[in-house]
């Protein structure tokens, strides 16, 4: 990969832009070449600050928290699943800075979608509870999830990360509740402040069509561009 980036930079016409998207969790960045090997070959790098957790694991979690959340002591033998305690967007930025990637080349990626889980438990608002189907495809565009999120019982962390729990009408398998981990205008605003404080190159989203209309007060793009 590093060799490819160098060759692209050397062989593309002058003025061409070379960028890459890099993982934001230790499980993936441990398998990725150090930024020392490629940072001079890119004009910017998007740190993919999403899918930190997802329904590939057995419990409901936040998917794109800016700062670290304390790991719950879940009395379940399956919690040995490879869920690191200290995953966060901020930690991912520090990781690449420590590898020599200048902040002027770092773009912070945020999700314009939610992770949806199904659970039988409403303990702690459904947070860190066992999911009904641990491998279900969980990504829902924010514009589709926002109405459910608004109706649900919500909780916010001090970095603006949020989740919502809604009682299901009818059944989804045997699950009683839908748990949504979403960005919100508040969490996006906090990430904008973080990006400015860290003097990052900017922000990006995956992806624009998943947002509600810009005129809507809940628009994530609107929160990003205020």
Backbone as a ProteinNet text record, in pm:
[ID]
protein_1_A
[PRIMARY]
XXXXXXXXXXXXXXXXXXXXXXXXXXXXXXXXXXXXXXXXXXXXXXXXXXXXXXXXXXXXXXXXXXXXXXXXXXXXXXXXXXXXXXXXXXXXXXXXXXXXXXXXXXXXXXXXXXXXXXXXXXXXXXXXXXXXXXXXXXXXXXXXXXXXXXXXXXXXXXXXXXXXXXXXXXXXXXXXXXXXXXXXXXXXXXXXXXXXXXXXXXXXXXXXXXXXXXXXXXXXXXXXXX
[TERTIARY]
82.6	0	87	190.6	280.4	350.3	393.7	459.7	363.9	239.4	138.1	119.3	110.1	91.4	209.3	330.6	450.2	450.1	413.5	411.6	305.2	189.6	84.2	132.1	192.1	238.5	344.3	432.7	542.8	498.7	396.2	363.3	242.4	159.4	46	95	19.2	59.5	74.2	159.1	178.9	46	21.6	-103.3	-211.7	-188	-285.9	-287.6	-401.9	-417.3	-423.6	-347.4	-350.1	-400.1	-500.5	-553.5	-577.7	-596.8	-634.6	-729.3	-793.7	-881.9	-821.2	-807.7	-734.2	-822.7	-799.4	-886.1	-868.6	-972.8	-974.7	-975.8	-952	-949.5	-822.5	-769.1	-645.2	-651.7	-767.9	-779.6	-737.9	-772.5	-739.3	-607.4	-580	-455.4	-331.3	-346.9	-234.3	-196.9	-288.3	-262.9	-232.2	-215.9	-198.6	-57.9	7.5	143.1	146.2	254.1	269.6	264.9	209.6	203.4	341.1	442.8	579.8	614.9	552.2	585	510.7	404.2	324.4	282.5	309	251.6	303.2	425.9	478.5	417.5	346.5	288.8	144.3	84.7	-56.7	-72.2	-177.2	-212.5	-302.8	-384.5	-460.3	-500.4	-535.3	-582.8	-712.6	-813	-939.8	-932.5	-937.2	-946.7	-1093.9	-1123.3	-1263.2	-1317.5	-1369.1	-1415.2	-1554.5	-1573.7	-1704.5	-1685.5	-1791.1	-1786.4	-1683.9	-1663.5	-1575.5	-1631.2	-1761.1	-1833.9	-1948.2	-2008.5	-2121.4	-2184.4	-2281.2	-2350.3	-2269.4	-2143.5	-2053.2	-2013.8	-2045.4	-2021.3	-2151.5	-2144	-2262.8	-2341.9	-2294.6	-2361.7	-2382.8	-2484.5	-2507.6	-2395.6	-2347.3	-2237.2	-2250.1	-2170	-2158	-2068.2	-2101.5	-2028.4	-1926.6	-1934.3	-1844.6	-1817.1	-1798	-1777.4	-1645.9	-1652.2	-1534.5	-1430.1	-1474.5	-1382.9	-1414.9	-1322	-1336	-1449.7	-1522.9	-1625.5	-1577.4	-1612.8	-1571.8	-1639.5	-1562	-1616.3	-1699	-1819.3	-1907.7	-1862.5	-1886.6	-1860.4	-1986.6	-1990.6	-2109.7	-2092.9	-2182.2	-2169	-2208.7	-2125.3	-2158.3	-2028.8	-2024.9	-1901.8	-1860.4	-1953.5	-1920.4	-1852.7	-1836.6	-1777.7	-1626.6	-1571.2	-1430.5	-1412.4	-1524.3	-1517.3	-1427.4	-1352.4	-1243.7	-1293.4	-1348.6	-1393.7	-1291.3	-1206.5	-1108.3	-1175	-1116.7	-1175.6	-1162.8	-1056.1	-1021.5	-1037.1	-1135.5	-1160.6	-1230.1	-1180.7	-1246.6	-1190.1	-1264.3	-1218.4	-1093.6	-1094.5	-979.6	-854.1	-868.3	-752.5	-697.1	-784.5	-739.1	-657.1	-701.1	-625.6	-487.8	-482.4	-354.1	-262.9	-320.7	-242.1	-167	-236.8	-171.9	-78.1	-110.2	-16.7	114.1	103.3	223.4	306.4	243.5	316	373.7	357.6	419.7	330.7	200.4	109.2	72.6	106.5	76.5	-74.3	-114.7	-257.5	-310.9	-224.7	-266.5	-306.2	-280	-319.9	-434	-478.1	-580.6	-719.3	-805.9	-947.4	-1026.9	-1113.9	-1191.8	-1320.9	-1335.1	-1454.6	-1561.3	-1685	-1798	-1907.6	-1989.2	-2094.5	-2225	-2286.8	-2421.7	-2521.9	-2491.2	-2580.3	-2575.5	-2671.5	-2679.2	-2654.2	-2612.3	-2607.1	-2731.5	-2802	-2927.7	-2910.7	-2948.2	-2941.8	-3082.2	-3105.6	-3229.7	-3195.9	-3267.7	-3237.2	-3365.9	-3358.3	-3472.2	-3465.6	-3354.9	-3332.5	-3343.2	-3409.7	-3413.1	-3332.1	-3250.9	-3163.3	-3064.1	-3044	-2952.9	-2986.3	-3116.7	-3157.6	-3117.5	-3087.8	-3046.2	-2898.2	-2822.5	-2680	-2598.6	-2514.1	-2429	-2511.6	-2619.2	-2703.6	-2687.3	-2715.4	-2699.3	-2794.6	-2740.6	-2822.8	-2888.3	-2997.7	-3073.8	-3001.6	-2948.4	-2878.5	-2746.5	-2637.2	-2507.5	-2444.1	-2502.8	-2440.7	-2533.9	-2641.1	-2735	-2671	-2701	-2653.2	-2720.2	-2640.1	-2696.3	-2699.4	-2643.5	-2633.5	-2764.6	-2813.4	-2936.7	-2906.7	-2941.4	-2919.6	-2983.1	-2915.7	-2967.6	-3108	-3133.5	-3265.3	-3376	-3341.1	-3440.4	-3451.6	-3342.8	-3342.3	-3382.5	-3375.6	-3392.4	-3529.6	-3634.5	-3767.6	-3780.2	-3725.6	-3726.6	-3641.6	-3524.4	-3434.3	-3503.3	-3575.8	-3642.8	-3751.5	-3816.6	-3925.7	-3875.6	-3752.4	-3701.1	-3656.8	-3627.9	-3568.6	-3419.9	-3374.1	-3239.9	-3145	-3018.4	-2912.3	-2794.9	-2730	-2615.6	-2495	-2376.3	-2253.4	-2194.7	-2095.2	-2043.3	-1973.5	-1945.1	-1885	-1989.9	-2117.4	-2224.5	-2267.3	-2193.9	-2235.5	-2371.4	-2451.7	-2587.8	-2637.6	-2735.3	-2805.8	-2952.2	-3034.1	-3177.5	-3234.1	-3335.8	-3402	-3550.7	-3604.7	-3746.5	-3811.8	-3932	-4007.2	-4060.2	-4044.2	-4086.7	-4236	-4298.7	-4437.5	-4436.1	-4498.2	-4483.4	-4355.5	-4296.2	-4177.7	-4067.2	-3944.9	-3827.7	-3758.9	-3795.4	-3755.7	-3829.1	-3755.8	-3816.6	-3780	-3708.1	-3660.8	-3776	-3758	-3860.4	-3825.6	-3695	-3650.7	-3553.2	-3550.3	-3449.5	-3357.4	-3227.9	-3125.4	-3053.1	-3043.5	-2978.5	-2860.9	-2744.9	-2628.7	-2610.6	-2633.4	-2634.5	-2546.3	-2500.1	-2453	-2576	-2556.3	-2661.2	-2600.1	-2681.1	-2622.5	-2527.4	-2559.2	-2474.7	-2340	-2340.5	-2213.7	-2129.7	-2194.4	-2120.6	-2057	-2130.3	-2075.6	-1953.3	-1956.4	-1840.3	-1721.2	-1746.7	-1637.5	-1579	-1663.3	-1612.7	-1518.6	-1560	-1474.2	-1342.8	-1352	-1232.1	-1139	-1194	-1113.3	-1044.2	-1114.7	-1054.9	-945.6	-973.4	-875.6	-748.4	-762.9	-647.8	-582.5	-642.5	-591.4	-587.1	-694.4	-704.8	-736.8	-716.9	-738	-885.5	-972.9	-1115.7	-1191.8	-1314.4	-1401.5	-1464.7	-1502.9	-1576.1	-1686.8	-1775.2	-1885.7	-1906.3	-1957.7	-2005.2	-2151.6	-2242	-2217.2	-2335.7	-2319.5	-2406.3	-2553.5	-2586.6	-2726.8	-2800.8	-2728.1	-2792.6	-2845.8	-2818.6	-2862.5	-3007.2	-3072.9	-3202	-3176.5	-3282.7	-3267	-3189.7	-3109.3	-3024.4	-3107.7	-3229.6	-3314.6	-3367.6	-3361.7	-3409	-3312.3	-3365.3	-3280.5	-3195.2	-3233.3	-3155.7	-3047.9	-3033.5	-2936.7	-2796.1	-2725.2	-2587.6	-2493	-2520.8	-2438.9	-2455.2	-2577.2	-2603.8	-2521.4	-2517.4	-2438.6	-2290.1	-2244.3	-2104.2	-2061.9	-2153.4	-2116.6	-2157.1	-2211.6	-2251.3	-2128.9
-119.2	0	125.5	126.8	241.9	264.6	155.1	164.7	221.5	176.9	227.5	377.7	425.1	567.7	648.2	597.3	667.2	672.8	560.6	556.6	649.3	653.2	744.3	888.4	923.6	1061.2	1097.7	1004.2	1032.5	1036.9	958.1	941.9	1023.4	1069	1151.6	1289.9	1358	1491.4	1588.1	1685.4	1787.1	1853.3	1873	1933.5	1833.4	1704.2	1601.1	1582.1	1541.6	1519.3	1369.4	1326.3	1186.7	1182.9	1101.5	1088.9	942.6	914	779.3	787.8	677.8	667	563.1	596.4	510.2	468.4	349.9	296.2	367.7	360	434.8	345.9	215.9	125.8	40.5	3.4	-74.8	-205.9	-271.2	-400.4	-387.2	-274.1	-252.9	-179.5	-77.9	-4.7	-87.6	-190.5	-280.8	-361.6	-371	-443.4	-347.6	-220.9	-116.4	-60	-25.2	28.8	161.6	186.4	310.6	430.2	539.4	662.2	712.1	671.8	710.1	666.1	556.9	499.3	566.7	641.8	696.5	841.9	903.9	1037.6	1143	1126.5	1224	1206.7	1096.3	1067.1	1112.2	1159.9	1198.2	1346.8	1402.7	1542.2	1551	1447.2	1437.2	1292.6	1264.1	1132.1	1148.6	1073.4	1073.2	967.1	1009.3	916	876.7	751	705.5	687.1	795	795.8	738.6	619	553.7	402.4	331.7	185	142.3	225.1	184.5	59	54.3	-66.1	-85.3	-201.2	-228.4	-359.8	-404.4	-528.8	-652.5	-634.4	-749.3	-798.1	-722.1	-761.8	-796.3	-854.2	-908.4	-810.7	-684.9	-590.3	-455.8	-383.8	-249.2	-157.1	-74.1	17.1	144.4	245.2	365	335	391.4	358.6	463.5	584.6	691.2	792.9	745.6	837.6	913.8	1042.7	1128.7	1095.3	1075.1	1044.5	906.5	853.4	718.3	711.6	602.1	573.6	456.6	459.3	349.4	220.9	114.3	-15.1	-73	-114.1	-171.1	-312.1	-349.1	-485.9	-567.6	-629.7	-704.8	-849.7	-901.2	-1038.5	-1140.7	-1154.5	-1243.9	-1300.8	-1428.3	-1492.1	-1445.9	-1392.1	-1350	-1213.3	-1145.8	-1013.2	-1018.5	-1139.9	-1150	-1117.6	-1105.8	-1064	-941.1	-931.3	-834.8	-690	-644.2	-505.5	-430.9	-348.7	-274.5	-168.9	-142.1	-47	97.3	130.1	270.4	320.1	268.2	313.6	449.4	541.8	671.7	739.9	835.1	913.8	993.2	1054.5	1134.7	1049	926.3	838.2	802.5	787.7	757.4	872.5	995.3	1111.8	1116	1090.7	1088.9	980.7	866.1	755	798.1	862.7	902.3	1020.8	1109.5	1218.2	1160	1059.6	997.3	923.5	885.4	819.8	920.5	1048.6	1150.2	1211.2	1178.6	1239.8	1379.6	1484.7	1621.3	1644	1719.7	1750.3	1825.5	1896.5	1970.6	1878.4	1748.2	1649.9	1560.1	1576.9	1488.2	1547.7	1470.3	1505.2	1408.1	1462.1	1379.9	1334	1202.9	1146.6	1116.3	1154.7	1129	1055.5	974.6	899.5	978.5	973.1	1028	912.3	809	694.9	652.1	571.1	519.4	368.3	316.8	172.2	130.4	34.4	-11.8	-152.5	-168.7	-299.3	-336.7	-465.6	-513.7	-588.5	-554	-609.4	-632.2	-720.7	-745.3	-662.2	-592.8	-526.6	-374.1	-314	-167.7	-116	-203.1	-161.7	-57.5	49.6	158.9	212.8	217.4	268.6	180.2	52.4	-41.4	-38	46.4	63.4	-52.3	-110.6	-223.8	-344.7	-370	-486	-583.7	-710.7	-814.5	-788.5	-807.4	-786.2	-916.3	-900.3	-1017	-1092.3	-1020	-1083.6	-1011.2	-1075.3	-1007.3	-985	-1033.8	-1014.9	-950.7	-891.6	-827.6	-702.5	-673.3	-550.1	-432.3	-342.2	-248.1	-103.2	-70.3	70.2	122.7	231.2	295.3	441.9	495.6	637.9	723.5	830.1	917.9	967	994.4	1046.6	943.6	813.9	710.2	683.2	700	668.4	785.9	908.7	1027.1	1033.7	992	995	898.6	777.5	678.9	729	785.1	837.3	945.3	1033.3	1143	1091.7	982.5	929.7	846.6	801.6	710.4	779.4	697.4	745.7	767.7	891.1	927.7	949.4	926.8	956.8	1018.2	1114.4	1182.9	1169.1	1160.5	1166.3	1305.7	1334.6	1471	1513.7	1420.1	1460.1	1474.6	1464.2	1477.1	1347	1237.1	1106.4	1072.3	1003.1	978.8	842.7	792.5	673.4	688.5	605	612.8	471.7	451.6	322.1	341	262.8	271.4	134.9	133.5	8.8	-25.9	-151.4	-194.4	-219.7	-178.8	-214.8	-339.2	-445.7	-572.9	-638.8	-722.2	-795.2	-785.3	-790.2	-807.5	-930.5	-1046	-1168.8	-1173.3	-1186.6	-1182.8	-1055.6	-963.4	-842.7	-749.3	-675.3	-582.1	-436.5	-409.8	-271.1	-256.1	-134.6	-96.3	6.6	-22	67.1	132.3	265	338.3	418.3	399.4	482.4	575.2	705	803	922.6	989.8	1125.6	1214.9	1328.4	1428.2	1564	1667.6	1800.5	1838.6	1796.4	1826.8	1756	1628.1	1554.2	1603.7	1638	1693.2	1826.7	1910.8	2040.5	2021.3	1921.5	1893.7	1843.4	1768.8	1721.6	1835.8	1929.6	2048.8	2126.1	2143.9	2213.3	2138.1	2005.1	1922.9	1940.1	1934.2	1947.3	2083.2	2186.8	2321.1	2331.2	2275.8	2280.6	2206.8	2093.4	2012.7	2062.9	2167.5	2224.6	2120.2	2040.6	1941.5	2010.7	1937.2	1995	2018.9	1944.5	1959.8	1836	1823.2	1711.2	1657.1	1531.1	1468.4	1383.1	1336.6	1253.7	1134.4	1026.1	913	892.3	922.8	1008	1101.8	1202.6	1319.6	1288.3	1193.5	1165.9	1101.5	1060.8	996.4	1097.6	1224.8	1328.8	1368.7	1431.4	1495	1622.6	1689.3	1813	1916.1	1993.8	2093.9	2193.4	2222.9	2319.5	2264.7	2134.4	2070.1	2102.3	2135.6	2169.8	2052.9	1929.7	1811.1	1776.9	1855.2	1823.5	1818.6	1709.6	1695.2	1785.6	1799.9	1891.6	2034.5	2071.5	2204.9	2229.6	2128.8	2141.4	2151.4	2084	2084.9	2220	2289.2	2409.9	2538.8	2528.7	2650.4	2735.4
0	0	0	84.5	91.4	-42.2	-105.2	-235.1	-339.8	-336.4	-429.3	-412.1	-287.4	-262.8	-317.5	-296	-346.9	-499.2	-563.4	-709.5	-766.6	-702.4	-747.2	-740.3	-627.8	-608.6	-712	-743.1	-835.5	-981.2	-1017.1	-1158.7	-1203.8	-1111.3	-1152.2	-1194.4	-1279.3	-1323.7	-1205.8	-1221.8	-1119.1	-1084.4	-955.7	-910.9	-877.3	-909.6	-872.7	-721.4	-671.7	-527.7	-499.6	-403.1	-359.1	-214.6	-189	-52.7	-20.9	105.9	146.7	265.4	294.5	410.9	503.9	631.8	724.1	840.8	896.2	1002	1134.9	1216.8	1343	1466.2	1449.8	1564.9	1561.6	1678.5	1684.9	1609.1	1607.8	1539	1392.3	1330.2	1189.2	1170.6	1253.7	1228.3	1263.4	1346.5	1373	1248.9	1153.1	1028.2	912.8	945.4	845.3	856.6	744.9	754.5	828.3	898.4	973.1	878.9	928.6	848.7	810.5	882.6	847.8	706.2	660.4	530.2	415.1	445.7	334.8	352	467.8	490.5	392.9	340.1	244	105.2	85.2	-46.5	-59.2	49.7	45.4	71.9	11.2	38.7	161.2	181.6	306	330.5	454.8	495.4	573.3	535.7	608.4	718.4	843.6	954.7	968.4	940.4	936.7	1078.8	1132.8	1271.3	1288.6	1235.8	1245.9	1245.4	1279.8	1294	1398.1	1500.4	1609.1	1674.8	1681.6	1722.5	1623.9	1628.9	1541.1	1578.4	1501.6	1536.9	1502.3	1462.6	1452.2	1591.6	1695.3	1833.3	1903.3	2022.6	2087.8	2174.9	2188.7	2276.2	2206.8	2250	2197.3	2244	2154.5	2185.2	2103.3	2138.2	2056.4	1937	1822.9	1700.5	1660.6	1716.9	1670.2	1780.9	1903.9	2016	2000.7	2030.9	2017.7	2122.5	2246.2	2355.5	2411.9	2490.1	2543.7	2645.4	2641	2740.2	2825.4	2952.1	3039.1	2995.8	2996.5	2957.1	3070.7	3038.4	3139.1	3175.8	3299.8	3343.1	3317.9	3201.2	3162	3206.7	3289.9	3340.9	3235.5	3134.8	3025.3	2969	2948.1	2903.2	2763.7	2685.5	2549.9	2544.3	2657.3	2651.1	2633.1	2621.7	2584.5	2436.9	2360.9	2220.8	2210.5	2104.4	2094.3	2090.1	2200.9	2215.1	2298.8	2237.6	2317.5	2403.1	2520.2	2612.9	2566.3	2497.8	2480.5	2337	2265.6	2129.6	2131.6	2050.3	2033.7	1910.5	1859.8	1745.2	1782.6	1900.6	1944.4	1953.7	2003.6	2015.6	1877.7	1778.8	1643.4	1585.9	1609.9	1562.4	1628.1	1758.6	1829.7	1773.1	1740.9	1686	1560	1467.5	1342	1361.4	1451.5	1484.3	1537.6	1624.8	1682.8	1577.5	1468	1359.5	1260	1288.2	1204.4	1097.9	1098	1001.3	1051.6	978.1	1025.2	1037.3	1136.4	1152	1030.8	961.7	841.8	727.4	743.2	641.4	689.6	814.5	869.7	849.5	786.5	774.3	860.7	943.1	1035	967.1	949.8	888.6	992.4	963	1054.2	977	1047.1	979.1	970.2	854.7	838.8	839	914.9	932.2	1077.9	1116	1252.7	1250.4	1363.2	1382.1	1460.1	1406.4	1464.9	1520.2	1646.3	1712	1761.4	1776.5	1837	1965.2	2070.3	2202.8	2281.5	2377.5	2466.5	2593.2	2615.4	2743.1	2731.8	2830.4	2838.1	2956.5	3017.3	3127.5	3076.2	3152.9	3113.8	2975.7	2947.1	2816.3	2701.2	2730.9	2627.6	2596.5	2668.5	2640.1	2696.7	2613.3	2646.8	2693.9	2620.8	2644.7	2529.1	2558.7	2455.7	2339.1	2218	2099.1	2055.7	1982.9	1939.8	1829.2	1732.2	1621.4	1602.1	1642	1647.1	1511	1403.4	1272.3	1170.2	1217.3	1126	1066	940.4	878.5	947.9	1003.6	1100.3	1054.9	939.7	903.6	844.7	902.9	858.1	831.4	713.4	688.9	797.5	833.9	938.6	904.3	777.1	740	763.2	763	791.6	940.7	1012.8	1156.3	1242.9	1190.4	1275.5	1341	1269.2	1328.9	1445.5	1428.5	1537	1652.3	1618.8	1722.8	1804.4	1737.3	1807.6	1902.2	1864.5	1947.5	2064.9	2057.9	2158.6	2286.4	2384.9	2509.4	2484.6	2502.5	2458.5	2575.7	2548	2645.3	2570.7	2635.5	2576	2668.3	2607.4	2684.2	2671.3	2753.8	2757.7	2629.2	2540.3	2412.4	2303.2	2340.1	2242.7	2180.4	2206	2156.3	2216.2	2139	2185.5	2138.8	2213.6	2169.1	2204.7	2144.9	2165.2	2169.5	2251.7	2262.8	2238.1	2144.4	2110.8	2123.6	2179.5	2188.8	2051.6	2012.3	1880.3	1876.2	1767.2	1741.7	1654.8	1702.8	1634.6	1682	1599.5	1643.4	1540.2	1587	1501.9	1559.1	1506.6	1573.2	1707	1814.3	1948.3	2021.5	1954.7	2022.6	2056.9	2166.5	2213.1	2184.4	2162.9	2150	2033.5	1980.3	1881.1	1944.9	1942.5	1996.7	1880	1881.3	1773.2	1826.8	1766.6	1794.6	1675.3	1696.7	1588.3	1620.9	1516.6	1533.1	1551.1	1612.6	1628.5	1595.9	1575.4	1556.6	1670	1790.9	1906.2	1897.1	1863.1	1854.9	1737.1	1626.9	1512.3	1550.5	1620.9	1663.9	1751.6	1839.6	1924.6	1843.8	1739.2	1654.9	1571	1531.1	1462.3	1554.6	1680.2	1777.6	1796.9	1805.6	1821.1	1701.5	1579.4	1458.3	1453.3	1493.9	1494.5	1601.2	1719.3	1828.8	1791.1	1722.3	1683.1	1554	1494.7	1368.7	1257.1	1249	1142.4	1009.7	900.2	767.5	737.8	804.1	777.2	819.4	767.4	800.2	672.7	678.3	568.9	628.2	542.8	592	498.9	556.6	476.2	510.1	421.3	307.9	293.6	209.1	212.7	192.2	103.9	73.8	189.9	295.4	409.9	512.6	492	584.9	554.2	652	625.4	545.4	501.1	425.3	505.9	436	501.8	582.2	537.9	607.6	739.9	758.5	881.2	995.1	1111.7	1226.3	1271.8	1233.9	1270.1	1167.8	1062.5	957.5	1014.4	987.5	1034.1	954.6	824.1	743.2	792.5	826.8	879.4	1005.5	1093.7	1217.1	1185.9	1081	1044	985.8	919.2	846.6	916.1	1036.2	1108.2	1138.3
[MASK]
++++++++++++++++++++++++++++++++++++++++++++++++++++++++++++++++++++++++++++++++++++++++++++++++++++++++++++++++++++++++++++++++++++++++++++++++++++++++++++++++++++++++++++++++++++++++++++++++++++++++++++++++++++++++++++++++++

